Amino acid sequence: MANPTPLQLDSRQLQAEDSDASPACVMTFNANDPSGAGGLSADIAAFVSAGTHGLAVVTGAYVRDTAEIFDHFAFDDEAVTDQARAALEDMPVSAIKVGFVGNPENISAIAQIASDYADVPLVAYMPSLAWWEESEIDSYLDAFRELLLPQTTLLVGNHSSLWRWLLPDWSGERNPSARDIAKVAADLGVSYTLVTGIPLPDQFIDNVLATPQAVLYSEKFERFEAVFSGAGETLSAALTALLANGQDLQAATAEALTYLDHSLNAGFHPGMGHIVPDRLFWAQAEDDEEPENEAAGTDDAALISKSPFELPPHGTKH
């Protein structure tokens, strides 16, 4: 084989330098949401906000608007597997997120892929499935419990959803705590559990990162009067991206909750349904910015580098 030319050597050096400077890659398995309220749209926007590169594996598509889900069409497991394997063989992935993937067959396929990348943290988000047929819900949750939870580093979900799924026979005088939920999740193979929306007195809710042994982090928020679509997707995607960037779990949880708070505070009404979080609130122009003609010389790199995780926290905390 001929020796490489100086041009070839320069090209290889540039590729190596680009690799070192590249953003972390994050893979998400989720359904497409044509309303933009949740699903892959929410994941990708949160990944971008955290400075990561999203690898979006489409597992199906919702039929929905900003108020409700009417139906869902799942891809077959071979299509899901082929998408993921092609990307994984080309790019190193630093974290994986699993949202709603449509059927037990897709859960099985994703669990197999996750087992081949056991050293990559996996964040599983369980949304409310109340819109679905009961028989479909049962088979989906059974498969998720048996196949994917043993692969899960962090389980994220609303207190009500996780309670009814993991502790259906709870008969205590009080509602189950985050640690109660984390205990049953740990028995199924989950390392950590983030329980959101725990009701508190005086219109507050708690968000608790827990193991069976301890509460690792908690943060209280004042309850919004408004109804949002996509808050859980936003939180879980931001948290996955921050873990991919190398943050420890407690710090990533704190930053992801702050990011969600900003997104909800800047939420907007794109249609006639619920409010959608503004996941790119940090890219909006400030009121006191220079006029466009005066700002034309602004350094592009400085604008690109701006992200919510570089902004100081504010006191909204809804």
NORNOR-V835647 format. One record per pair of residues at least 4 apart in sequence whose C-alpha atoms are under 8 Angstrom apart, sorted by the first residue. I is the first residue (numbers start at 1). J is the second residue. If there is no record, write none. Layout:
i/j
I/J
I/J
This chain:
i/j
4/8
4/9
5/9
6/10
7/11
8/12
9/13
10/14
11/15
12/16
13/17
14/18
15/19
16/20
17/21
18/22
23/51
23/52
23/53
24/51
24/52
24/53
24/93
24/94
24/244
24/245
25/52
25/53
25/54
25/55
25/91
25/92
25/93
25/94
25/95
25/244
26/47
26/52
26/53
26/54
26/55
26/93
26/94
26/95
26/96
26/97
26/240
26/241
26/244
27/54
27/55
27/56
27/57
27/93
27/95
27/96
27/97
28/40
28/43
28/54
28/55
28/56
28/57
28/96
28/97
28/98
28/99
29/56
29/57
29/58
29/59
29/96
29/97
29/98
29/99
29/100
29/101
30/39
30/40
30/56
30/57
30/58
30/59
30/60
30/98
30/99
30/100
30/101
31/39
31/40
31/58
31/59
31/60
31/61
31/62
31/99
31/100
31/101
31/102
32/39
32/40
32/41
32/58
32/59
32/60
32/61
32/62
33/37
33/38
33/39
33/40
33/41
33/61
33/62
33/63
33/64
34/61
34/62
34/63
34/64
34/65
35/64
35/65
35/66
36/41
36/42
37/41
37/42
37/66
37/229
37/230
37/276
37/277
38/42
38/43
38/229
38/230
38/231
38/233
38/234
39/43
39/99
39/100
39/230
39/233
40/44
40/56
40/58
41/45
42/46
42/230
42/233
42/234
42/237
42/279
43/47
43/54
43/233
43/234
43/237
43/238
44/48
44/54
44/56
44/237
45/49
45/279
45/280
46/50
46/234
46/237
46/238
46/241
46/279
46/280
47/51
47/52
47/53
47/54
47/237
47/238
47/241
48/52
48/53
48/54
49/238
49/279
49/280
49/307
49/308
49/309
50/238
50/241
50/242
50/307
50/308
50/309
51/241
51/307
52/241
52/244
52/245
55/87
57/80
57/83
57/84
58/75
58/80
58/83
59/74
59/75
59/76
59/80
59/101
59/102
59/106
60/72
60/73
60/74
60/75
60/101
60/102
61/72
61/73
61/74
62/69
62/70
62/71
62/72
62/73
63/69
63/70
63/71
63/72
63/73
64/68
64/69
64/70
64/71
65/69
65/273
66/229
66/271
66/272
66/273
66/274
66/275
66/276
67/229
67/272
67/273
67/274
68/131
68/273
69/131
70/131
71/132
72/102
73/102
74/101
74/102
74/103
75/79
75/80
75/102
76/80
76/105
76/106
77/81
77/105
77/106
77/109
78/82
78/109
79/83
80/84
80/106
80/109
81/85
81/109
81/110
81/113
82/86
83/87
84/88
85/89
85/113
86/90
87/91
88/92
88/93
93/120
94/120
94/121
94/243
94/244
94/245
95/120
95/121
95/122
95/123
95/240
95/241
95/243
95/244
96/120
96/121
96/122
96/123
96/240
97/122
97/123
97/124
97/125
97/236
97/237
97/240
98/122
98/123
98/124
98/125
99/124
99/125
99/126
99/127
99/233
100/125
100/126
100/127
101/106
101/107
102/106
102/140
103/107
103/140
104/108
104/139
104/140
104/143
104/144
105/109
106/110
107/111
107/143
107/144
107/147
107/148
108/112
108/143
108/147
108/148
109/113
110/114
110/148
111/115
111/147
111/148
111/151
112/116
113/117
114/118
114/120
114/122
114/151
115/151
118/151
121/152
121/153
121/154
121/243
122/151
122/152
122/153
122/154
122/240
123/152
123/153
123/154
123/155
123/156
123/236
123/240
124/149
124/152
124/153
124/154
124/155
124/156
124/236
125/155
125/156
125/157
125/232
125/233
125/236
126/155
126/156
126/157
126/158
126/161
126/162
127/157
127/158
127/161
127/232
128/161
129/137
132/136
132/137
133/137
134/138
135/139
136/140
137/141
138/142
139/143
140/144
141/145
141/165
142/146
143/147
143/148
144/148
144/149
145/149
145/150
145/188
146/150
146/188
147/151
148/152
149/155
149/185
149/188
149/189
149/190
150/188
150/189
150/190
151/189
151/190
152/189
152/190
152/191
153/190
153/191
153/192
154/190
154/191
154/192
154/193
154/194
155/190
155/192
155/193
155/194
156/193
156/194
156/195
156/196
156/236
157/161
157/162
157/194
157/195
157/196
157/232
158/162
158/195
158/196
158/197
158/198
158/232
159/163
159/178
159/195
159/196
159/197
159/198
160/164
160/197
160/198
161/165
162/166
162/167
162/181
162/195
163/167
163/168
163/176
163/181
164/168
166/181
166/184
166/185
167/181
167/184
170/176
172/176
176/180
176/181
177/181
178/182
178/193
178/194
178/195
178/208
178/209
178/210
178/215
179/183
179/210
179/211
179/212
179/213
179/214
179/215
180/184
180/212
181/185
181/193
182/186
182/192
182/193
182/210
182/211
182/212
183/187
183/211
183/212
184/188
185/189
185/190
185/191
185/193
186/190
186/191
186/192
186/211
186/212
191/211
192/209
192/210
192/211
193/209
193/210
193/211
194/207
194/208
194/209
194/210
195/207
195/208
195/209
195/210
196/205
196/206
196/207
196/208
197/205
197/206
197/207
198/205
198/206
198/207
199/203
199/204
199/205
199/206
200/204
200/205
200/206
203/222
203/223
204/220
204/221
204/222
204/223
205/220
205/221
205/222
205/223
206/218
206/219
206/220
206/221
207/218
207/219
207/220
208/215
208/216
208/217
208/218
208/219
209/215
209/216
209/217
209/218
209/250
209/253
210/214
210/215
210/216
210/217
211/215
211/216
216/250
217/250
217/253
217/254
219/254
220/317
221/317
221/318
222/317
222/318
223/318
224/318
226/274
226/275
227/274
227/275
228/264
228/274
228/275
228/276
228/277
229/274
229/275
229/276
229/277
230/234
230/276
230/277
231/235
231/260
231/264
231/276
231/277
232/236
233/237
234/238
234/260
234/277
234/279
235/239
235/256
235/257
235/259
235/260
236/240
236/256
237/241
238/242
238/256
238/259
239/243
239/252
239/253
239/255
239/256
240/244
241/245
242/246
242/247
242/252
242/256
243/247
243/248
243/249
243/252
247/251
247/252
248/252
249/253
250/254
251/255
252/256
253/257
254/258
255/259
255/309
256/260
257/261
258/262
258/313
258/317
259/263
259/308
259/309
260/264
260/277
260/279
261/265
261/316
261/317
261/318
262/266
262/281
262/316
263/267
263/277
263/278
263/279
263/280
263/281
264/276
264/277
264/278
264/318
265/277
265/316
265/318
266/277
266/278
266/281
267/275
267/276
267/277
267/278
268/275
268/276
268/277
268/278
269/273
269/274
269/275
269/276
270/275
270/276
280/284
282/306
282/307
282/308
283/306
283/307
285/289
290/294
290/295
291/295
292/296
298/302
298/303
299/303
300/304
301/305
302/306
306/310
307/311
